[in-house]
Amino acid sequence: MTRIHKQILRALLNKPSTFWQLIKKQDGHLPLYIKVLKEMIAKGFIKSEGDSICITDKGKEKAAELGLIPLQSLVCPACEGKSVTLQGKFKQVLQEFKEISKNRPPAISEYDQGYVDPVSTVSRVAVMYQRGDLEKQNIFLIGDDDLTSVAIALTGMANRITVLEVDDRLIEFINNIVKEYGWNNIIAVKYDVRNPIPEEYHGKYDVFLIDPVETLPGIKLFLSRSAMALQGTGSAGYFGLTHLEASRDKWHKIQKMILDMNFVITDIIHNFQEYELEREDFIKKDYPLVTEAINGLPVPDVNWYTSNFFRLEAIATPNVSKNETISLDRKFYFDNESYATLP
């Protein structure tokens, strides 16, 4: 049995779980998760009962043979595994950010949007502070549906914040907040990632933050565009990457890509970001996760979609592809691991 089989067995030894709860207890990408579930049901190790998945007597015997015990959560209850706690100034930032984000435009699939919860957004900023990437830093973002730029601005610590965003609704929303708060160090401007990064942004920033699409062409383009904005050695970058729509093979290719760009990976925080995706509407759409899953899939009962938070640091001037206009096709947004993305 693989790691994924064992993770599912030990989770169900603890208690029955819904399809969605179980996603968070295993490390496989979504196509593999579904394949393993179906295989374990076929072999009689687990079974579906109502909205829950349960372990069978045969599954318990197999778990005992493998030396498995019921899953015990060892995640820190204070930080929930994020490595930072939102105390002091960041507690206040979270309170303000929650109020601001209530009125943001709804996420739309046209731009592959999906918001992380406010705690995840502010925790990103807290990690940046913890790592020395916030105070008096020039910060560059491509795409900001999570409004991380606003959370950064609320700290009052950054020197300059620039958001390049394709969605006019978000540009207007961010710039209206800027006017309301009287900030003079943050701006959101129109930008389509298909186009070159304007010369005025080249080599001017200390830190970038992105949440790219998870295809290899998509990640490469977002990383390359963002890296062009960095000043060079010692500059840092942050991005999210799931294990749900990125297999370990894809992770390997991405990490090689990062190293070839003259970055090192200094931090990876597991399941750092939690996304507030639609629930009832999700199972009504033709996401591959829904169409390929076991029959009778219930409405999600948890925020099941999570991603890991990466920090990169440049050890030399970033080595990136040419800054030129490109065309985007289906492969930019969708591959055979994109199970929670509409084709």
N, C-alpha and C positions, 0 to 999 in steps of 0.2 A: 504493500500500500504506500501511496505517496504522502507527502506532508499534508496535502489538502484533504485527503481521505481521513487522516488522523485528526486534523483540526476539527473537521465536521463531527467525527465520532465523539471526541472529548467534549465538544460544546453540547451535544445532545445527551451525553451522559449526565451533564449538569441539569439540564431541563429542556423540554421541547421548545422549539423556536419557530418563528415564521420564516418564510423564504428570505425576507428582507433582513431580519435580525441576524440570520446565519451568515449573510454576506460579510458582516463586520467581524466574524469570528474566524475567517480563513484568509489566506494570502493569495489565492488564485485569481487570475483575470477572469472576467465574467464568462467567456465561452468555456473555459476550463471548469469553472464552478458549476455551470449547468451540466456539463458532460459528466462530472464526478457525481453530482446528485442523482442523475438518471441512472448511472451505473450502479450506485449503492442501493437505489430503490429496486432495480432489477435483480440484484443479488440478495435482496431481503435483509440488508443490514439496517435500513431505515425505511420509514413509511410516511405517507402523507395522511394526516387525520384532520379534516376540516381545514382551518387556516394554518395549522401547525405541522411541522415535520418532527417526527419522533424516532428514537432508536428502538429497534426490535430486540427480542431476546438473542437472536442470532448476532445482532450488532454488538450487544453487550459481551457476548462470548468472544467476538473478534477483538474488541477493545481490551479485554482482560488478557488475551493472548499477546497483544502488542504492548502490554504494560501501561495502558493509558488510565488516567484518573480523571474524574469530572473537572472541567475547566474552572480554574480559580482566577479571578481577575486580580492582577497585581499592578494595575495602572494606578498611579498616584491620584488619590481622590481630590487633592487640592488643585493640581494643574491639569488633570485629566489627560496626562501624557504629553502635553504641549511644551513642557520644560520651563514655562513661565507662568506666573500667577498675576492676574490683573489687580494689583494693589496700588496704593498711593495715587499718583497722577493718572495711572492707566485705568483705575477704577472710575475716576471722574470722566475720562475720555470715553469709556464704554457707555456710561449713562447718557452722555450727550450724543454719541454716535447712534445709539438705538433710536433716539427721538428723530434725528435727522433722516435715518435710513427708512423710517416708516413710510415716507412719501416718495421714495425713488420710483422710477418707471419700472413696470414689471419686466421680468426677463423674457426674451423672445428667442426662438430657435434660429431665426435668420442670421444672427450673429453668434450662434453657439453659446448663448448666455445661460448661466445658472449661478445664483448667488450663494456664497458661503454665509453662514450665520454670523451675527455681529461679534460674538466672542472670538471666532476664528479670525475675522478681519482685524480686530484690535490686537489679538495675540500676535499676528504677523508683525505689527508695528512694535510690540513689546520685544519680540525676538531681535528685530533690527536694532532697537535701543541696546539690548543686552550685548549684542555683538559689535557695538561701536559704529553702526551704520546709520545713525539718525541725527545726532547733534551736529548742527552746522553743515550738514551734507546736502548736496544737490541730488535730487532723486527724480528718476525718469520712469514713467509707466507707459506701456503700450496696452491699451484696453483697461478699463477700470469699472466694470459693472459691479464690483464689490465695494466701490467707493473707498478703497484703501487710501487714496490721496487725501480724502477728507479726514480720515482717522489720523493720518500723519500730521495734517495741518492743525488738528485739535490739540496735539501735544505742544505746539509752539516751538519745537526743537529744530526742525529742518530749516535749511537756508533757502532752498528753492525747490519747488515741486512742479513738474511738467507732465501733463497727461495728454497722450496722443490717443484719440478715440474716434471710432467710425460712426457710433450711434449718436445722432443729433440730440436725441432726448437726454442722454446722459451728459453730453457736453453742456446743454442748457441747464440741467439740474445742478451739476458741479459748479458752474460759473455763477449761478444764482446764490448758492450757499456761500461762495467766496464773497460776493457783494454783501450778503446779509451779515457776515462776520467781519467784514472790512479787512480781509487778508490781502496782502499785496505781494505774496511770494508763491502763489499757486495759480495755474492757468490750465484750462482744458481746451485743446484745439482739435480741429477736424483732421483725421489721418486715416488712410486706408493702407493696411500692411502690404498690399500689392505694390505700393509705390516706394521709391527710395526714401530713406530718412533724410529730411532736409538738412542741408549743410550747416545751418545755424545750431543744430543739436549735436554735431559731431564732437566727441572728445570733451564734453562740457560737464559730465555728471560723474558722481562718485558711486552711485548705486542705481541699479535698475530692479524693477519688480514687474513680473508678468504672470499670467495664468493661461498658457497657450493651449491650443487644441493638441490632442495627443497622438496625432499621426507623426511619422518621422519627418515628412516635408514641413508640416506645420510647426513642430518644435524647432527645427533647424532655422526656419525663416524668422520666427519670433526671437530666438536667441541671437541670431546674426544681426538683426535690426537693432535690438537693444544694446548689444555689445558695442556697436558703432558709437553709441552715445557716451561710453565710458572714457575716463581720462587715461586709463592704462593700468600699470602694475599697482596692485593693492586695492583696485576698485572691486566692488562686490555686486552680485546679482542674486535675486531670489525668484523662484518659480515653484509651481505646484505640479506634481506628477502622481497619478493614481497607480495602483496595481490592478485596478478594476478594468481599465481599458488599455493597459500597457503590460504585456507579459514580461517575464524576466529576460527573454530574448530581446525585446524592444528596449528594456532598460539598459542592457549591455551595449546596444548600438547607440543609445542616447549618451551614455557615460563616455564612450569612445569619442563621440562628437564633441562633448564638453572638453575633454582633455586636448583634442586636436585644436580647439579654439584658444588654447593657452589659459584655461581655467582649471582649478582644482575644486573638488567638492569637499567643503569643510564640514557641512552639517546635512543630515537627513533626519527629519522628525516624522516618525511613523504616524499615519492617520491624523495628521495635525489639523486638517481643514475639513469641516463638515458642511455639506451643501444642503440648502433648503429647497430641494426640488419639488415640483408639483407631485401630488400623491394620487388622488382619484383620477385626474386627467392623464397621469402617466400611463396607467394600464389600459387606457382607451386608445392610445396611439400605437403606431407600428414600430416601436423600438424593438430591435432584435432581441433584447433581453426579455421582452414580453412575448414575442412571437415564438421564441425558441425554448422558453422555460416550461416547467412542468405544468400540467393542466390545472385550471382553477386557481390561477394566481390571485391572492388577495390584494386589496389596496395596501400600499406601504404603510406601516405603522411606526416607522422610525425614519430619521434622516440617515439613510443607508449608504449614501454616496460620500466617500471620504477621499482625501488625497494627502500625499506626503509633501512636506515643505523642504525644499532644497535651498542651500546657500552655496554660492560659488564665489571664488576669489581669483582675480587675474594675477598670474605670475609673470606676465609680460603683456605687451600690447596685444589685445585680442586679435586672433587670426580668423577673419570671417570672410564669407563669400562676397561677391561684388554687390555694390549698392545699386541695383538696377530694377527697373519695372518688370514684374512677372505676372503671368496669368494664373489664376487658381481654378482647378477643376475639382471634381468629387474626391480625388485622392488626398487633397489638402485637408479636408474635414473628416473623411471617413475611410476606415480600413476594416479588415476582417476581425479586429478586436474592439471596434467601436459599437458596443452593444447598448450603450445608453445615449447614443447620438442618432438623430434621425438622418437616414441616408438622403 
